[in-house]
Amino acid sequence: MKHFITALPLLLLWISSAAHALQALPTLNNISHVEISSDTLDTISITDIQKINQIVSFVNQYQSNWSIPEESRPEVSLIFSFFSNHEHIADIGISDQFISQLYGKRWSQPVAKNIMKQFAGSVHPAIEENLFPIIPVDANSQNQYSHWQKKLTQLETGSDYRKIKSFLRNNNIRIQHVNNPASSNGYWLNLKLSLVNDGDYVDTVIAAKMFLNKDHSLKSTQFLGYQLARKASHTKRITSNVDAAHY
């Protein structure tokens, strides 16, 4: 019994390590279609055999040499889901400089930015728009950026929702997303302050996050700067009353 107790921490460590152990990617044979998706993109289905082969060939370059980044897990911008007819085979995460597995500790591999850009541009323009968004650098855009940083500070902490709604409406601000309103700590709104690039598949916007208490009063705001967002047709302007259920 004593030896078992002594060995227990090692057993638990082994179990924990095994749970995050590297799993080999499934063989991507007979792929009938690839679905590309993200939080900001309507799912795109690739069915052209040449494009499918191009994607599979790209992924197969990275079957070995996976590692866990020391600093932090790479943020996945797009998910590539592989199917053989109706059978789901595998998912791979893609960012502008990484390819990642989507389980455990997210084993990843760096990909040179120019290689990823070449791949993105040759497969589908939506990939390039997501991985390499257009960020304006002209003076007018920079002034607009500074304007919104200052504008957010005009809304005081504790403001009731009537003031918040008026602020959003008067400044033509769109709500991109509302988190779970059942949260006991309140909820938040993802806001599109201004459109800076009207893309074919996704928009680049100046964005912010607004945190509200459970009674819908303002807790705080957070300026997020340039971010990708769904096309305007998929967003909603606030027109309802305070109740989060109306979103």
LOZAVO-424499 format. One record per residue (C-alpha): residue number from 1; x, y, z negated; residue in one letter. Coordinates in steps of 0.2 Angstrom, whole numbers, plus 5000, padded with zeros to 4 digits. Layout:
N
n->NUM | xx->X | yy->Y | zz->Z | res->A
...
# end
This chain:
247
n->1 | xx->5000 | yy->5000 | zz->5000 | res->M
n->2 | xx->5014 | yy->5012 | zz->4996 | res->K
n->3 | xx->5022 | yy->5009 | zz->5013 | res->H
n->4 | xx->5006 | yy->5012 | zz->5021 | res->F
n->5 | xx->5004 | yy->5029 | zz->5012 | res->I
n->6 | xx->5022 | yy->5034 | zz->5017 | res->T
n->7 | xx->5018 | yy->5029 | zz->5035 | res->A
n->8 | xx->5002 | yy->5038 | zz->5036 | res->L
n->9 | xx->5008 | yy->5056 | zz->5040 | res->P
n->10 | xx->5019 | yy->5048 | zz->5054 | res->L
n->11 | xx->5003 | yy->5039 | zz->5060 | res->L
n->12 | xx->4993 | yy->5055 | zz->5060 | res->L
n->13 | xx->5007 | yy->5064 | zz->5069 | res->L
n->14 | xx->5007 | yy->5050 | zz->5083 | res->W
n->15 | xx->4988 | yy->5051 | zz->5085 | res->I
n->16 | xx->4989 | yy->5070 | zz->5086 | res->S
n->17 | xx->5003 | yy->5069 | zz->5099 | res->S
n->18 | xx->4994 | yy->5056 | zz->5109 | res->A
n->19 | xx->4979 | yy->5067 | zz->5110 | res->A
n->20 | xx->4989 | yy->5080 | zz->5119 | res->H
n->21 | xx->5000 | yy->5068 | zz->5129 | res->A
n->22 | xx->5003 | yy->5072 | zz->5147 | res->L
n->23 | xx->4991 | yy->5062 | zz->5158 | res->Q
n->24 | xx->4996 | yy->5058 | zz->5176 | res->A
n->25 | xx->4985 | yy->5067 | zz->5189 | res->L
n->26 | xx->4973 | yy->5055 | zz->5198 | res->P
n->27 | xx->4978 | yy->5051 | zz->5216 | res->T
n->28 | xx->4969 | yy->5063 | zz->5227 | res->L
n->29 | xx->4964 | yy->5051 | zz->5241 | res->N
n->30 | xx->4949 | yy->5052 | zz->5252 | res->N
n->31 | xx->4944 | yy->5069 | zz->5246 | res->I
n->32 | xx->4928 | yy->5074 | zz->5254 | res->S
n->33 | xx->4927 | yy->5092 | zz->5247 | res->H
n->34 | xx->4935 | yy->5104 | zz->5235 | res->V
n->35 | xx->4925 | yy->5116 | zz->5225 | res->E
n->36 | xx->4933 | yy->5133 | zz->5219 | res->I
n->37 | xx->4926 | yy->5142 | zz->5205 | res->S
n->38 | xx->4929 | yy->5155 | zz->5192 | res->S
n->39 | xx->4919 | yy->5166 | zz->5180 | res->D
n->40 | xx->4919 | yy->5180 | zz->5193 | res->T
n->41 | xx->4916 | yy->5170 | zz->5209 | res->L
n->42 | xx->4901 | yy->5160 | zz->5215 | res->D
n->43 | xx->4907 | yy->5143 | zz->5219 | res->T
n->44 | xx->4915 | yy->5140 | zz->5236 | res->I
n->45 | xx->4915 | yy->5123 | zz->5244 | res->S
n->46 | xx->4929 | yy->5118 | zz->5255 | res->I
n->47 | xx->4924 | yy->5104 | zz->5267 | res->T
n->48 | xx->4935 | yy->5107 | zz->5282 | res->D
n->49 | xx->4947 | yy->5092 | zz->5283 | res->I
n->50 | xx->4962 | yy->5103 | zz->5287 | res->Q
n->51 | xx->4959 | yy->5115 | zz->5273 | res->K
n->52 | xx->4957 | yy->5100 | zz->5261 | res->I
n->53 | xx->4973 | yy->5092 | zz->5267 | res->N
n->54 | xx->4982 | yy->5108 | zz->5264 | res->Q
n->55 | xx->4975 | yy->5110 | zz->5246 | res->I
n->56 | xx->4979 | yy->5092 | zz->5242 | res->V
n->57 | xx->4997 | yy->5093 | zz->5249 | res->S
n->58 | xx->5000 | yy->5109 | zz->5239 | res->F
n->59 | xx->4994 | yy->5101 | zz->5223 | res->V
n->60 | xx->5004 | yy->5085 | zz->5226 | res->N
n->61 | xx->5020 | yy->5095 | zz->5226 | res->Q
n->62 | xx->5017 | yy->5096 | zz->5207 | res->Y
n->63 | xx->5014 | yy->5079 | zz->5202 | res->Q
n->64 | xx->5029 | yy->5079 | zz->5190 | res->S
n->65 | xx->5039 | yy->5091 | zz->5179 | res->N
n->66 | xx->5024 | yy->5097 | zz->5169 | res->W
n->67 | xx->5028 | yy->5106 | zz->5153 | res->S
n->68 | xx->5019 | yy->5116 | zz->5139 | res->I
n->69 | xx->5024 | yy->5134 | zz->5140 | res->P
n->70 | xx->5033 | yy->5140 | zz->5124 | res->E
n->71 | xx->5025 | yy->5157 | zz->5123 | res->E
n->72 | xx->5007 | yy->5154 | zz->5127 | res->S
n->73 | xx->4995 | yy->5144 | zz->5138 | res->R
n->74 | xx->4994 | yy->5152 | zz->5156 | res->P
n->75 | xx->4977 | yy->5160 | zz->5159 | res->E
n->76 | xx->4968 | yy->5150 | zz->5173 | res->V
n->77 | xx->4960 | yy->5161 | zz->5186 | res->S
n->78 | xx->4952 | yy->5148 | zz->5197 | res->L
n->79 | xx->4947 | yy->5130 | zz->5195 | res->I
n->80 | xx->4949 | yy->5118 | zz->5210 | res->F
n->81 | xx->4938 | yy->5103 | zz->5208 | res->S
n->82 | xx->4941 | yy->5088 | zz->5219 | res->F
n->83 | xx->4927 | yy->5076 | zz->5225 | res->F
n->84 | xx->4927 | yy->5060 | zz->5234 | res->S
n->85 | xx->4909 | yy->5060 | zz->5241 | res->N
n->86 | xx->4899 | yy->5063 | zz->5225 | res->H
n->87 | xx->4912 | yy->5056 | zz->5213 | res->E
n->88 | xx->4922 | yy->5069 | zz->5203 | res->H
n->89 | xx->4941 | yy->5065 | zz->5204 | res->I
n->90 | xx->4950 | yy->5079 | zz->5195 | res->A
n->91 | xx->4951 | yy->5097 | zz->5191 | res->D
n->92 | xx->4966 | yy->5109 | zz->5192 | res->I
n->93 | xx->4968 | yy->5126 | zz->5186 | res->G
n->94 | xx->4977 | yy->5140 | zz->5196 | res->I
n->95 | xx->4984 | yy->5157 | zz->5192 | res->S
n->96 | xx->4995 | yy->5169 | zz->5202 | res->D
n->97 | xx->5011 | yy->5160 | zz->5195 | res->Q
n->98 | xx->5005 | yy->5144 | zz->5187 | res->F
n->99 | xx->4996 | yy->5127 | zz->5191 | res->I
n->100 | xx->4989 | yy->5119 | zz->5176 | res->S
n->101 | xx->4980 | yy->5104 | zz->5170 | res->Q
n->102 | xx->4964 | yy->5108 | zz->5161 | res->L
n->103 | xx->4964 | yy->5097 | zz->5145 | res->Y
n->104 | xx->4974 | yy->5096 | zz->5129 | res->G
n->105 | xx->4988 | yy->5109 | zz->5128 | res->K
n->106 | xx->4986 | yy->5113 | zz->5146 | res->R
n->107 | xx->5002 | yy->5106 | zz->5154 | res->W
n->108 | xx->5008 | yy->5118 | zz->5167 | res->S
n->109 | xx->5021 | yy->5122 | zz->5180 | res->Q
n->110 | xx->5027 | yy->5138 | zz->5187 | res->P
n->111 | xx->5024 | yy->5142 | zz->5205 | res->V
n->112 | xx->5034 | yy->5156 | zz->5214 | res->A
n->113 | xx->5022 | yy->5171 | zz->5217 | res->K
n->114 | xx->5026 | yy->5172 | zz->5235 | res->N
n->115 | xx->5022 | yy->5153 | zz->5237 | res->I
n->116 | xx->5006 | yy->5155 | zz->5228 | res->M
n->117 | xx->5001 | yy->5171 | zz->5238 | res->K
n->118 | xx->5005 | yy->5161 | zz->5255 | res->Q
n->119 | xx->4994 | yy->5147 | zz->5249 | res->F
n->120 | xx->4980 | yy->5158 | zz->5244 | res->A
n->121 | xx->4980 | yy->5168 | zz->5260 | res->G
n->122 | xx->4980 | yy->5152 | zz->5271 | res->S
n->123 | xx->4966 | yy->5142 | zz->5262 | res->V
n->124 | xx->4952 | yy->5155 | zz->5259 | res->H
n->125 | xx->4952 | yy->5174 | zz->5256 | res->P
n->126 | xx->4942 | yy->5172 | zz->5240 | res->A
n->127 | xx->4957 | yy->5164 | zz->5232 | res->I
n->128 | xx->4969 | yy->5178 | zz->5236 | res->E
n->129 | xx->4956 | yy->5191 | zz->5230 | res->E
n->130 | xx->4955 | yy->5182 | zz->5213 | res->N
n->131 | xx->4973 | yy->5179 | zz->5211 | res->L
n->132 | xx->4980 | yy->5195 | zz->5218 | res->F
n->133 | xx->4967 | yy->5209 | zz->5215 | res->P
n->134 | xx->4969 | yy->5226 | zz->5223 | res->I
n->135 | xx->4974 | yy->5238 | zz->5209 | res->I
n->136 | xx->4974 | yy->5257 | zz->5216 | res->P
n->137 | xx->4989 | yy->5268 | zz->5212 | res->V
n->138 | xx->4983 | yy->5284 | zz->5220 | res->D
n->139 | xx->4981 | yy->5300 | zz->5209 | res->A
n->140 | xx->4962 | yy->5300 | zz->5210 | res->N
n->141 | xx->4961 | yy->5282 | zz->5203 | res->S
n->142 | xx->4973 | yy->5286 | zz->5189 | res->Q
n->143 | xx->4962 | yy->5301 | zz->5184 | res->N
n->144 | xx->4947 | yy->5290 | zz->5184 | res->Q
n->145 | xx->4956 | yy->5277 | zz->5173 | res->Y
n->146 | xx->4960 | yy->5291 | zz->5160 | res->S
n->147 | xx->4943 | yy->5298 | zz->5161 | res->H
n->148 | xx->4935 | yy->5281 | zz->5156 | res->W
n->149 | xx->4948 | yy->5279 | zz->5142 | res->Q
n->150 | xx->4942 | yy->5296 | zz->5134 | res->K
n->151 | xx->4924 | yy->5294 | zz->5138 | res->K
n->152 | xx->4922 | yy->5278 | zz->5128 | res->L
n->153 | xx->4928 | yy->5288 | zz->5112 | res->T
n->154 | xx->4913 | yy->5299 | zz->5114 | res->Q
n->155 | xx->4902 | yy->5285 | zz->5107 | res->L
n->156 | xx->4903 | yy->5285 | zz->5088 | res->E
n->157 | xx->4904 | yy->5269 | zz->5078 | res->T
n->158 | xx->4887 | yy->5266 | zz->5070 | res->G
n->159 | xx->4877 | yy->5273 | zz->5084 | res->S
n->160 | xx->4860 | yy->5266 | zz->5086 | res->D
n->161 | xx->4855 | yy->5257 | zz->5102 | res->Y
n->162 | xx->4845 | yy->5272 | zz->5108 | res->R
n->163 | xx->4861 | yy->5282 | zz->5109 | res->K
n->164 | xx->4870 | yy->5267 | zz->5117 | res->I
n->165 | xx->4857 | yy->5264 | zz->5130 | res->K
n->166 | xx->4857 | yy->5282 | zz->5134 | res->S
n->167 | xx->4876 | yy->5282 | zz->5136 | res->F
n->168 | xx->4876 | yy->5267 | zz->5147 | res->L
n->169 | xx->4862 | yy->5274 | zz->5158 | res->R
n->170 | xx->4868 | yy->5292 | zz->5159 | res->N
n->171 | xx->4886 | yy->5286 | zz->5164 | res->N
n->172 | xx->4879 | yy->5273 | zz->5177 | res->N
n->173 | xx->4888 | yy->5259 | zz->5167 | res->I
n->174 | xx->4883 | yy->5241 | zz->5172 | res->R
n->175 | xx->4883 | yy->5226 | zz->5160 | res->I
n->176 | xx->4893 | yy->5211 | zz->5167 | res->Q
n->177 | xx->4890 | yy->5199 | zz->5153 | res->H
n->178 | xx->4882 | yy->5197 | zz->5136 | res->V
n->179 | xx->4888 | yy->5184 | zz->5124 | res->N
n->180 | xx->4877 | yy->5173 | zz->5113 | res->N
n->181 | xx->4865 | yy->5185 | zz->5104 | res->P
n->182 | xx->4862 | yy->5172 | zz->5091 | res->A
n->183 | xx->4879 | yy->5175 | zz->5083 | res->S
n->184 | xx->4878 | yy->5180 | zz->5065 | res->S
n->185 | xx->4891 | yy->5193 | zz->5067 | res->N
n->186 | xx->4882 | yy->5202 | zz->5081 | res->G
n->187 | xx->4887 | yy->5201 | zz->5099 | res->Y
n->188 | xx->4896 | yy->5210 | zz->5113 | res->W
n->189 | xx->4893 | yy->5217 | zz->5130 | res->L
n->190 | xx->4906 | yy->5216 | zz->5145 | res->N
n->191 | xx->4904 | yy->5232 | zz->5154 | res->L
n->192 | xx->4909 | yy->5238 | zz->5172 | res->K
n->193 | xx->4913 | yy->5256 | zz->5170 | res->L
n->194 | xx->4918 | yy->5260 | zz->5188 | res->S
n->195 | xx->4921 | yy->5250 | zz->5204 | res->L
n->196 | xx->4938 | yy->5253 | zz->5211 | res->V
n->197 | xx->4939 | yy->5240 | zz->5225 | res->N
n->198 | xx->4924 | yy->5232 | zz->5234 | res->D
n->199 | xx->4930 | yy->5215 | zz->5239 | res->G
n->200 | xx->4922 | yy->5203 | zz->5250 | res->D
n->201 | xx->4920 | yy->5190 | zz->5236 | res->Y
n->202 | xx->4925 | yy->5198 | zz->5219 | res->V
n->203 | xx->4926 | yy->5217 | zz->5214 | res->D
n->204 | xx->4940 | yy->5225 | zz->5205 | res->T
n->205 | xx->4933 | yy->5237 | zz->5191 | res->V
n->206 | xx->4938 | yy->5247 | zz->5176 | res->I
n->207 | xx->4930 | yy->5237 | zz->5162 | res->A
n->208 | xx->4927 | yy->5238 | zz->5143 | res->A
n->209 | xx->4919 | yy->5228 | zz->5130 | res->K
n->210 | xx->4906 | yy->5234 | zz->5117 | res->M
n->211 | xx->4904 | yy->5226 | zz->5101 | res->F
n->212 | xx->4887 | yy->5227 | zz->5092 | res->L
n->213 | xx->4881 | yy->5223 | zz->5075 | res->N
n->214 | xx->4866 | yy->5211 | zz->5073 | res->K
n->215 | xx->4855 | yy->5227 | zz->5071 | res->D
n->216 | xx->4861 | yy->5232 | zz->5088 | res->H
n->217 | xx->4871 | yy->5247 | zz->5081 | res->S
n->218 | xx->4889 | yy->5250 | zz->5088 | res->L
n->219 | xx->4903 | yy->5241 | zz->5079 | res->K
n->220 | xx->4917 | yy->5246 | zz->5091 | res->S
n->221 | xx->4922 | yy->5248 | zz->5109 | res->T
n->222 | xx->4938 | yy->5241 | zz->5118 | res->Q
n->223 | xx->4945 | yy->5248 | zz->5134 | res->F
n->224 | xx->4950 | yy->5234 | zz->5145 | res->L
n->225 | xx->4957 | yy->5243 | zz->5160 | res->G
n->226 | xx->4957 | yy->5235 | zz->5178 | res->Y
n->227 | xx->4948 | yy->5218 | zz->5179 | res->Q
n->228 | xx->4940 | yy->5207 | zz->5191 | res->L
n->229 | xx->4921 | yy->5206 | zz->5191 | res->A
n->230 | xx->4907 | yy->5198 | zz->5200 | res->R
n->231 | xx->4900 | yy->5207 | zz->5215 | res->K
n->232 | xx->4887 | yy->5220 | zz->5211 | res->A
n->233 | xx->4873 | yy->5210 | zz->5216 | res->S
n->234 | xx->4876 | yy->5198 | zz->5202 | res->H
n->235 | xx->4877 | yy->5211 | zz->5188 | res->T
n->236 | xx->4862 | yy->5219 | zz->5179 | res->K
n->237 | xx->4859 | yy->5237 | zz->5173 | res->R
n->238 | xx->4852 | yy->5239 | zz->5156 | res->I
n->239 | xx->4834 | yy->5244 | zz->5157 | res->T
n->240 | xx->4826 | yy->5235 | zz->5142 | res->S
n->241 | xx->4825 | yy->5239 | zz->5123 | res->N
n->242 | xx->4836 | yy->5234 | zz->5109 | res->V
n->243 | xx->4832 | yy->5216 | zz->5108 | res->D
n->244 | xx->4846 | yy->5206 | zz->5115 | res->A
n->245 | xx->4834 | yy->5193 | zz->5121 | res->A
n->246 | xx->4829 | yy->5205 | zz->5135 | res->H
n->247 | xx->4846 | yy->5203 | zz->5144 | res->Y
# end
